[in-house]
Structure formats: structure tokens, C-alpha cells
Amino acid sequence: MSRRYDHAQVQEYWQHVWEREGVYDCPDDAEDPTYVLGMFPYTSGSLHMGHIRNYAITDAYARYRRMAGDDVLHPMGWDAFGLPAENAAYERDTDPESWTRSCIDRMRADLREMGFGYDWSREITTCDPEYYRWNQWLFTRFYDEGLVEYGAATVNWCPDCETVLADAQVETGDDDGGLDRKHDHSHAHAQGVCWRCGTDVEQRDLDQWFFTITDYAEELYDGLDDLDGWPEGVRDSQRNWIGKQAGARVAFDVAGEGLETSVDAFTTRLDTVYGTTYLALSPGHDLVREVAERDDAVAEYVESVASTDDAGLSGIETALTATHPFTGEDLPVYVAAYVLDDVGTGAVMGVPAHNERDHAFATEHDLPVEQVVEPVDGSGTNLPETAFTEDGMLTASGEYDGLASTAARDRLLDHDAAESATTYRLRDWLISRQRYWGTPIPIVHCEDCGHVPVPDEDLPVELPEYVQTTGNPLDAAEEWQQTECPDCGKLAERETDTMDTFVDSSWYFLRYLSPHFDEAPFDQATADEWLPVDVYVGGEEHAVLHLLYIRFFTRALADIGLLERREPVDRLINQGTVLHGGEKMSKSKGNDIAPHEYGAETTRLFVLSAAHPNQDFEWTVKDVSAVYDFQQTLYDLVSEFTDGIDARTESEPHDAYLEREIDRTIAAVTDEYERFRFHRVVGELQRFASLLRRYASYDTPYRFAYSRGLRTVAALVAPIAPYLGEELWHLLDEEGLVSTARWPEALRDVSEYRIERELVRRTLGDVRDITEVVDIDDPDEIEVVVAQDWKYEAYEIARAAEGSGVADRASGETASREADPDSALVGEIMADEDVAAHGDAVAEYAGELAANGAGLEPIVDGERELQVLEQAAWLFTEEFGAEVSVRRASEGDDLASKARPNKPAIHIS
């Protein structure tokens, strides 16, 4: 009797059983468990399809590794602080905590319904005082170690949200190569609109707190080379963000407006220094601030470029004069919008002849263009119309004339005004936020003692009761602000800034290891043993910032003696986007689909089967239906068997094919799980289910082989469809839970399973082609003839020669082979006495092998080929209705000359 599988009828039962049995709990005494982690969600209210895809990936891999015998740590928590919760609370006339807690309850229920297997005993919530206490504790440790600074900074300010925005929260229309557009915590000097409300962003100077991530710029940059398990795109994004540049720093004396100072300009082309015709400063340069206080025109210019993102080649000449350190000439000093605060030193020695941007600015402002580098080959340039930017030979450069650019760069460093330098685009991490819903910064401001960290025994500094107000709600909490100085005991005030929420997520993966540890943020012994995170899954938009900050935090923690590890994550996987109608699925676009609309199991199975985890894919009803049908197919196969179909207890020759295909499927599926290719896992299981159906239809199934095949399917599908896996396992009356069952193992050596499968597939295809070409609708007999042994020997000689030929050519030792590689290969094959004994056919076949060159694929040997095709003969009979014979070719055999290794001769009558 046919039954239908409906996961909704069984999911609550299996959830209860999993929780009762503690299936997903990782024991505290586990030895180096496999740590699988998805980036924890922001508590926005409900799960979306991007969440489902992320967590389906980690859940499938965690389940697989658990069945493979590993202890597995697969935790979940909540990124619960942040401005969006304040905005949502305002819109709903509630408070941020109530809103956040209700979101967490909904999202936790959603995750459970989806069947994701988390160790909920390790759940963390970043807005819990028990968690953010340790944010504050870490802040004070960083403060003591000199990793915290306090000072004025020009920041992006949204007048509507009344808070600081970092660069990536300011939408300018530029493409930053996949950066997280929600956060970025460099000094902010972007122009544009607020990412959230669209209000024009202003520039303000505020006293702010910073983590000095720049102390680690070089190590963070260099360490990327060792992250072999990270996508190259993420590593490139971090390299670009850190922005390492090697060059030189040149000091220019500057005077005027009652000022006398020195300005350092960074350059990667010190060889062009004699071509400097002006000095340009960024609008945010410290010296420009001083000049703007004295010069209204400069102040007006600085203000104008701060309010636009299209300042172009604009600039203003100041009353300052710079002295060229090599020639002594006076140079004009400009404030120029094209000079960026966060690149180099914020000062540029303008060399219009040899830099395109400098040339464009000089043209716009009628500045001289002086050539000091010329092509080595004397080919000339198009100066002064266009810049010559290549290396060459110095000219008009005093004692350095005639030097090549590379040599000149080294020699010029001997001058007192120049020194070798490396600069980084990376700026210190601005962590101050003028909002309520975040971790209070644990500092007390005392008139006598200055900034005083809150002592450990007084942590956490908890948030006061929420009051709806404009601006920073903590500024309005006057009673909360009033406190005593921990050092002198006098009246003092608390810091009213809260921490950037990226602080919460920069170390949360450590808290999972010991979530109830009360002596420190985490137990160091456990962390040293269990780190790094083995697999971390999240979107590529986090390439910079979050993934940079966790690397910074891990290094800082190591340097203050809290960790041994310096890199937090071994393997990083970026999941692609779920599309609908060609666009990213989202509520704002109205093209989102609720994760439970098609059922939890169907949804998670579809998002895994649709594409490789790092690829985007389109949500289509047709493809979702195919996944639903696949579940029913597996359920039907098992339920029909357990309902009592006839089965043999004695084996037949064709049963061996199924038994071996079970082993091949185990090997293939295991390989795909290891490589996170869950879409191929589904494809493998679909093919295997089809084979089981064909096998049961062809003949009364052999009970041992068929039942093993069904048990194998139940186990292999369990990581990606856990409810279905448990149901199948239960129907088969297997012991315990499939979630804790041992991962299936092959009973035979199937290391060459790909070759064996291709052999059967190609041979079946050849038979089809022949019947179509000669128009045989109903063949009586199909004869499959495997090549003689000597051909396999010759083939392997050719493959070995091909491999050694590469090495020989690299070492320059095979002049004769290079001269006539075909004849050399024929000679090597004919040199084998056993092969050569087969006469003229050998020379002909050797020539054929030589002509194939590098196209010789791996093969199975003759015995294995014969065995595989004999076991697969029933597939030919089942498809073509003919008698099938498989044999080895012999001398004088009419088909012997046509048979090739892994490509048998075929005769159809």
C-alpha cells in the first residue's frame, strides 16, 4: 500500500527524541571536536532564505561528521545588539530588549522546526549582561595593553538616526568589491547618504574610542598567505582593505600663515621626486585643519567637499609654501579632494609628468609638468599631453641622472629627507556608538584622574532602563551616569558611548566553548585545544570587517596571554545568494519566500541540492517539486520493502553489481560531503534510488543486498534530510537513531569507483549508438568483448612515459624524446618483451597511443573491467531485452583488434 511522506507529521516527535537523547550536545571533555559554525544571525524578527541556506550547510556537515565518529561542536546564538532593534522598538512603541527577545523566540522556534541540530546548552545572546560583561572585561584588558585610544576624529554623522556611521554604512554608489555595507569602522570621511534612512550624511568632529587594529596591520596582511582554507576572493578583499604599500616617505618643510612645520608625503615612485611641482594635502589633513582656522577660503572649500561625493579634481591653493628637499625650490601647497585621508600619509608630492592623477590635477590648475624619467630605449613619450608612468632612466635629476628607476629608488633613500616606508590603508577601529542598545563602554570620566576603567568586580556595567528620546538615550540617563571614580572616590560620570556591535561578534566563537565559565570570557585550556573553528560558513559580504576583526581579536588575545592560537578559522565557506525572479530574495523587493512555505525538509533539501554552496541559484517551483518527489521516492522504496515485498535469500550473479554499486555510492557520497558538494550528494542518491528501483523491477531482489542498499540510502540522506532519514531508519527497524548511527562503510575496495562507473555508462551509451545507427529495434544478443591483457600493459607504459616525460623535459634530459616523442614512445612499448610478443598489432596500437599524447586517462585493469561489465550485464538485458555475454578477446579473434582498455568491442545481432 502506497503511503506519502509528510515531515510535518513527524518533526515534533523526532525533535523531542533528539533533545531527549542529547544527540547534538558536545561533551565538555571531548578531545578536539570538529567545530562547525555558521555566522550567528542578527535578531531581525524571522529567518529568511539566506539564513536557511547558511545553516543547512553547517547542519549537513556537522551531522555527517558526527555519524563519521567525530565529537562535533555545532552551537547557535544571537547577535542581539544594534541600532535596527532601537528603530524597530520605536516603530512599535516598545523597548529594544522586549523586541529583541521576541525575535529570538521566533527565530529559535524556526531553527528547531527546520530540524537544525544545535547544542542549545551552549546558546549565547550578546545582549545578556552575562555576555557583554566579558566585552567590557576584554575592553579593560585591551586598555591596559595599550590597544585602546581616545581622541577626536572626523566621523560620518546621520542627523536623522543621530549616530555615527562608518564608511560602509554610507551609500555612495561605489562598488567596494563585496564589502559589508552595514558596517566599517575606519576613520570615516565618506560622502553620501545613510545606508538605513537615506538622509544626507554630515561630517562632525567627536571624541571617540578606538581599538588600535593598525598595530596588527602587517601581521594581518602577511597572515593571509597562510589561510589556504579561505576563498581567494575574501583574502584579496582583506589585502585591499588593509592596503599595504611599500615605498618611501619624503619630508617637505612647509611655512606660511604663521606656521612652520614638516609634512611627510608617501610615494611608491621615489625615482620621480625631482619632478615634484606642487604639494597636495587631503581635506582632512591635520595641517589643513590649522590652515582652515586662519583662511576662510580654505575652510569654505573643506566644508564644500565634505558635503559631496563628486569633488573631482577640485582644489584650492593655500598661502603655504613647501621647500623641495632635493632642489630647494619653493612649491605651492594645495588642498585637493583627490588626495585621500586614508591612503599613505594624506599628503601627495605632485609629479604631473609621471602620475595620471597628478597630471589631471596639474592640467586643471595650470601647474607645470616636468619630465624626470624617460624610456630606456629612447622611444620618447607624449609629454606634456599625457603622463609617462612607466619605469625608465632618470633625467633632469641632478646627480642621479642616468640611473635606472629601480636603482635610483635605492640611491635616493640615502638622502636625509627620504626614508623607506610601508603604509597601510587600514585605520584604527572606531568602536564608539552614540546609541542605547549596545555594550556600555566601561570607562569613568573623572576630572582629577581622567579616563578610569571600571574594575572587574563592578562589571558588568548594565544598561539603564530604556527611555525613548532623541540623540543618545544614555546621555539622558542622568542618574545612571553619576558614579564614583574607582581611583579617587570623587564624583564622576560614566562614558555614555556604547560599543560597536562588531565587538560582540569578534570573539563569540570563543564563548561557545565554555558558555558558563565565570572566571574569564572563556576557558583557555579548552580554547587552546578546540580551536581553530574547523569550518565557518557565512556570506562574502563579511569578507572585510567581521572576518578581519575576528583575526585581530584572536591575535590580541594571544598577545595578552589568553590564547595560543593566532588564527581563529581553518576553513571558510561563503554561501551564495538565493535568487527569485533573477534578483536577490528579500522582503523589501517583495520576492521573498517564507522558509516554511514549502515545508521545512523540502526547503532545506532544495537549498542544498540547487547548487554548490558558494554559487547563487534561482528558486523555481519546478525544482522544488523535484526535491519533494525525491523524498517520496525514497520513502516509497523503503515502505514497499517493509510492507513485505518478495525477496530472495540466495544470490544471483547480477546481485554483485548492486552490492558493488552500494560501495561505490558510499565512496562517492562520502567524498562529496567532505567537499561540501551537497548538490552532488543529492544527485548521487537520486541515481542510486533509480538503480534500486530498476533492480527490484528486474528480478526478485536479493534480501541481503537490497536491504543493505535501503539502509545505506537512509544513512546517506540523513545529514541533508534528517526527518526523512530517521523515518526511513525507523521503518527499516534499525537500532537507535540514524543521527547517531555509524557512517556506512564500503565492504570492498572501490577507490576507482569513478572509472568503473564511467566504463559502464560509456559502454551502455555505445550500445545505444550502435542500435540507433544500424536501426536495430529488438536485438537478440549483445556481445561485449574486453581487450587482451597486453593492451593494458602497453597503455600503462604509455601513461608512465607521459608522466616521466614531463619530469624529464623539466630537467632537460630527454633530447631524443623531444626530437621524436612518438617514435620514442613506440620504442618503449616495443621494448617490453611480453607486449612485443604479440607482433604487428603492438606497433599499430603503440602508434595509436603515441598519437593520443596527453589524453590518456586512468583506467581499471583488465580483470576489473571484465568483472565490472559481467556484473553490469543485467542492465543491458533490462534496457535492450537481449541476451548479453561478456568475455575477454583472444588471439585471432575478429573483435580483438577493436577492443581497447576500458572501451570494449561490441557486437550486436
Beta strands, then each sheet from edge to edge (+ up, - down):
strand 1: 34-38
strand 2: 72-73
strand 3: 77-78
strand 4: 124-125
strand 5: 148-158
strand 6: 163-165
strand 7: 170-171
strand 8: 193-194
strand 9: 202-211
strand 10: 245-256
strand 11: 259-267
strand 12: 278-281
strand 13: 315-323
strand 14: 330-336
strand 15: 347-350
strand 16: 373-374
strand 17: 393-394
strand 18: 418-423
strand 19: 429-430
strand 20: 432-433
strand 21: 443-446
strand 22: 450-453
strand 23: 482-484
strand 24: 491-494
strand 25: 498-499
strand 26: 533-538
strand 27: 569-574
strand 28: 578-580
strand 29: 583-584
strand 30: 617-618
strand 31: 781-786
strand 32: 883-888
strand 33: 905-908
sheet 1: 2+ 1+ 26+ 27+
sheet 2: 3+ 4+
sheet 3: 6+ 5- 9+ 19-
sheet 4: 7+ 8-
sheet 5: 11+ 10- 13+ 14- 12- 15+
sheet 6: 11+ 10- 18+
sheet 7: 16+ 17-
sheet 8: 20+ 25-
sheet 9: 22+ 21- 24+ 23-
sheet 10: 29+ 28- 30-
sheet 11: 32+ 31+ 33-
end
